[in-house]
């Protein structure tokens, strides 16, 4: 009877230790996941003659070119398929900045 009680007690202790380590790992995962936010890094930015241009990788091997027309208040996005070689600018989208910000405020 004494051995059976010791065996059950040791089993409960090991189960409790596993649960405690699982909660600690879960807490660490939540802490790290909460600190991780996606960021975008601009490779190059130029501003001149009423235009601002910024390039940024899209994460799939191509680059995106963002062009802001300061006079007409338009944001245009172009896709650059092969940034290292001969490449073409493919228009992706164009937005009126006042309309875009008005829509975002709704």
Helices and strands as residue ranges (DSSP letters): H 2-35, E 44-48, E 51-57, E 63-69, E 74-80, E 89-96, H 97-105
